[in-house]
Amino acid sequence: MRCPFCGSEDSQVKDSRPSDENSAIRRRRICSDCGGRFTTFERVQLRELTVVKRSGRKVLFDRDKLSKSISVAMRKRPIEPERIDRLVLGLVRQLESSGETEITSAEIGELVMAALRGLDPVAYVRFASVYRDFRDTADFHAVLRDLASDTPDPLDLNERFGTPVLDEVATEKKH
Ligand SMILES: [Zn+2]
């Protein structure tokens, strides 16, 4: 494995362990020439996935790129890194098992957005802003409105469950 620091072809494996729920092997390597340390992952490649970009250009699916764009959206959010790893793993499995050999970058974007939406609304909006190339605040408002429409309106709740809970608390306090 070529050293990413000096380009030497000679590196030694210091440590190997299973990773990503046993779907990968993580290897810590050290370069015999410059002493640089780096990590490699060995994974089963179910199929080669080609991504068709908006420009029509085709590139090989890059798991690391997907992972990085999600990590950027998740920056400083209270989500454990393991959950992000699992999210990426789930997305990759979904893509690989879709039966398609080509997928558009738009389809990947929508898949990521659907996954982030359930995990963290802030990351969702951040990802949407990059992915959908927001130009002004109206774009943000549209996504936020869309997010809010998922949460039941308090008025609907009152209608469904009768008297607002606050009234009951107030009554109890009088006794
Ligand atoms: Zn090196």
Boltz pocket constraint, residues with backbone or C-beta under 6 A from the ligand:
constraints:
  - pocket:
      binder: B
      contacts: [[A, 3], [A, 4], [A, 5], [A, 6], [A, 7], [A, 8], [A, 31], [A, 32], [A, 33], [A, 34], [A, 35], [A, 36]]
      max_distance: 6.0
